[in-house]
Amino acid sequence: KRILLSTGQVPEGLEKEPVIYKYQSAEKIIREVLNYYAEAGQPFLQAAIWRGEVRIYGVYSPLGRLGKTTFALAFGMACARRRRTLYLNLEAYSGFEELKASLHEWNLGDLLYFLKKGKQGFLYKLKSVTQNLEYLDYISPVLSLEDLLAVTEEEWEILLERLVTDAGYECLVIDFSDSI
C-alpha cells in the first residue's frame, strides 16, 4: 500500500492517496501507517505472535481515590518485566492523564469502535492505539463515561477474546470500575 509523506500539500493527481504529514515524530508516523493498514483491512503478519496461556488480572475496589490505578499500573509494570503485558483502564474518570503526562490521540474507545464496525485489521488498529510505559504496553482510557456505557457485554467479550487469542500478550491487567 502506498502512503504519501507530505509537507501539507498533496501533489496534483494524488489526491486520493493516503497522506501523512511528514514533520512529526517517527512514532506518530508509524501509528498513522498502522491505522491506514487497519482501515484497509490488510492481513497482519503473525509470525511471532504468542500463542500460549494468557493470564488476566483484574484490579477493582468499590471505594475511590485509594490509589487503585497507581497500584494497577505498578502491578502491570512488574508483570511486564517478565512477560509481555497490556494494561487496560476501564474507569470513567481514571486520573490516568495525571499519572501519564501525554495521552495518545487514539484511545480504547477508538479500538472498540473499530471492532464494532466488524472491520478486518484488528492487530494493525491495536498497534496504532497502543503506547508503551517502560516495558508495559497500554491503551489510553476512554475520555467519557458515555463511551464506556455504550459498550455492550458482547463487545467486551469480543475485545477480550481478540486480545487473548490474537494480540500476543502473556498478561492482561485490567483496571475495573463500577461503570463496567
C-alpha positions in Angstrom: 0.0 0.0 0.0 1.4 3.4 -1.0 1.1 6.2 1.6 2.5 9.6 0.8 4.6 11.7 3.2 3.7 15.3 2.7 4.6 18.8 3.9 1.0 19.8 3.9 0.2 19.9 0.2 -0.7 16.9 -1.9 0.8 16.8 -5.4 -1.8 17.1 -8.2 -3.2 13.8 -9.3 -2.5 12.1 -6.0 -5.5 13.5 -4.0 -7.0 10.0 -3.5 -3.8 8.6 -1.9 -3.5 8.4 1.9 -1.3 11.2 3.2 0.7 11.5 6.4 2.3 14.8 7.5 6.0 14.2 7.5 7.1 16.8 10.1 6.1 14.8 13.2 7.7 12.2 15.3 8.5 8.8 13.8 6.3 7.2 16.4 3.3 9.2 15.2 4.1 8.4 11.5 4.3 4.7 12.3 1.0 4.8 14.2 -0.7 6.6 11.3 0.6 4.0 8.8 -0.7 1.2 11.0 -4.0 2.9 11.2 -4.2 3.1 7.4 -3.5 -0.6 7.2 -6.2 -1.3 9.8 -8.8 0.7 7.9 -7.8 -1.0 4.7 -8.3 -4.4 6.3 -4.8 -5.6 5.4 -3.8 -9.0 6.7 -1.4 -8.9 9.6 1.8 -10.9 9.6 1.6 -13.1 12.7 4.9 -14.9 12.6 6.0 -14.1 16.2 2.7 -13.8 18.0 2.5 -15.5 21.4 0.0 -18.4 21.4 0.4 -19.7 24.9 -1.7 -19.2 28.0 -2.7 -15.6 28.8 -3.1 -14.5 32.4 -5.8 -12.0 33.1 -5.6 -9.9 36.3 -8.4 -7.6 37.3 -8.0 -4.8 39.8 -11.1 -3.5 41.5 -12.2 -1.6 44.5 -15.7 -0.2 45.3 -14.0 2.8 47.0 -12.5 5.6 45.0 -9.4 7.7 45.4 -7.4 4.9 47.1 -4.6 4.7 44.5 -6.1 1.7 42.7 -4.9 3.0 39.3 -1.4 3.6 40.6 -1.4 0.1 42.1 -2.7 -1.5 38.8 -0.1 0.3 36.8 2.7 -0.7 39.2 1.4 -4.3 39.1 1.3 -4.2 35.3 4.9 -2.8 35.1 6.1 -5.6 37.4 4.4 -8.2 35.2 5.9 -6.6 32.1 9.4 -7.2 33.4 8.9 -10.9 32.9 6.0 -11.2 30.4 4.6 -9.2 27.5 1.8 -7.3 29.3 -1.1 -5.0 28.3 -2.7 -2.6 30.7 -6.4 -1.5 30.2 -8.0 1.1 32.3 -11.8 0.8 32.3 -12.6 3.6 34.6 -14.8 6.5 33.6 -12.6 9.1 35.4 -9.3 7.3 35.8 -6.9 10.1 36.6 -4.6 8.3 34.2 -3.7 11.5 32.5 -2.1 12.7 35.7 -0.1 9.5 36.0 0.9 9.6 32.3 1.6 13.1 31.1 0.7 12.7 27.5 -2.3 10.8 26.4 -2.4 9.5 22.8 -4.9 10.9 20.4 -6.4 7.5 19.9 -7.8 5.5 22.9 -9.7 2.4 23.9 -12.9 3.9 22.5 -11.4 4.0 19.0 -10.4 0.4 19.3 -13.9 -0.7 20.5 -15.5 1.3 17.7 -13.2 -0.4 15.1 -14.3 -3.8 16.4 -18.0 -2.7 16.5 -17.7 -1.9 12.7 -16.5 -5.5 12.2 -13.5 -4.4 10.1 -10.5 -6.6 9.4 -7.1 -5.5 10.5 -7.6 -5.6 14.3 -4.0 -6.1 15.0 -3.0 -3.1 13.0 -5.5 -1.0 14.8 -4.4 -2.4 18.2 -0.8 -1.5 17.4 -1.8 2.0 16.3 -3.6 2.8 19.6 -1.1 1.0 21.9 1.6 3.0 23.7 4.4 2.0 26.0 5.4 2.9 29.5 8.8 1.3 30.2 8.1 -2.4 29.4 4.3 -2.1 29.8 2.0 -1.6 26.8 -1.2 0.3 27.5 -4.1 1.8 25.6 -5.2 5.3 26.7 -8.6 5.1 28.5 -11.8 6.5 27.1 -12.4 10.2 27.7 -16.0 10.0 28.9 -18.4 7.8 30.9 -20.8 7.7 27.9 -18.2 5.9 25.8 -17.9 3.1 28.4 -21.6 2.8 29.0 -22.2 2.4 25.2 -20.2 -0.8 25.1 -22.3 -4.0 25.3 -21.3 -7.1 27.1 -20.8 -8.9 23.8 -18.4 -6.1 22.6 -16.3 -6.5 25.8 -16.2 -10.3 25.2 -15.1 -9.8 21.6 -12.4 -7.4 22.6 -11.1 -9.7 25.4 -11.2 -12.7 23.1 -9.2 -10.9 20.4 -6.7 -9.7 22.9 -6.2 -13.2 24.3 -6.1 -15.1 21.0 -4.6 -12.6 18.6 -2.6 -9.9 20.3 0.4 -11.8 21.5 0.2 -10.7 25.2 1.1 -13.1 28.0 -0.7 -10.9 30.7 -3.6 -8.5 30.6 -4.0 -6.2 33.6 -7.5 -4.7 33.7 -8.3 -1.7 36.0 -12.0 -2.1 36.6 -14.6 0.4 37.9 -18.2 0.4 38.9 -19.0 1.7 35.4 -18.3 -1.7 33.9 
